[in-house]
Amino acid sequence: MSDLYEKLDVQTPEQISLEFSLAGIGSRALALIYDTLIQVIVAVALTLVIAYYGSSMRLHWLKASNWMTAAFIFLLFCLYWGYFAIFEILWSGQTPGKRHAQIRVISITGRPITPFESVARNFLRAVDSQLLYGVAVVTALLSRQNRRLGDMVAGTVVVHEPEHADDVLWYANSSRTPAAHGNVSASITAAEFQLIEAFLARRLDLAPEVRQQQAYIIATRIAGKMKLTTQGGPDEDFLEDVAREYRNSSRYR
């Protein structure tokens, strides 16, 4: 099914080719509808809570109505502007709607989205959402990579999750006992860590021979940076261990 999607090919500085399936307007619209429904439900709940407590507080405080109205407007503002950015930051480029539609926001370079990129792309939502997101639709149709204005400004793109997302051999779910490789965070850069994560997240989409070759190239480079004479096991196991140790380091936090 992945052949039905347009592809984004990313060439890393290490000459590693990563391929991503671009999310189309339909998938993004599905995610937006799902997220908007959640926002509406939360907004209705806030309205009922404010109305209930507001009527009680007005009996004891004359200015309660003004303060409750101000609080309500502030919460709605946070809900509209913060919902997408906060979820994308905490969920590595996903919102509940994107997770439901199995799509994710990543950097155009293939690495995970940063907080700055998430805030930047959602700041432009005010423009993209004009005419019932007509501006976003037109921009995406004119873009070779289905990018709306927010994506262009932030340098991001929306891609499909791997076809076998339920079976992804992601290091966080591995039951294998990881090997220790010393102070990983002091040996590799953030860009190298992001390269490892990008490969681990997309490896099931690669042909077996390509997957094995790319794992070898990345593992050899990382082992060299860490001054290791042996990796102590298969290349992918080594990369999983390095990624886990980097994430657990104080530098990553």
Secondary structure, 3 states (H helix, E strand, C coil): CHHHCCEEEEECCCCCEEEEEECCHHHHHHHHHHHHHHHHHHHHHHHHHHHHHHHHHCCCCCCHHHHHHHHHHHHHHHHHHHHHHHHHHHCCCCCHHHHHHCEEEEECCCCECCHHHHHHHHHCHHHHCHHHHHHHHHHHHHCCCCCCHHHHHHCEEEEECCCCHHHCCCHHHCCCCCCCCCCHHHCCCHHHHHHHHHHHHHHHHCCHHHHHHHHHHHHHHHHHHCCCCCCCCCHHHHHHHHHHHHHCCCCCC
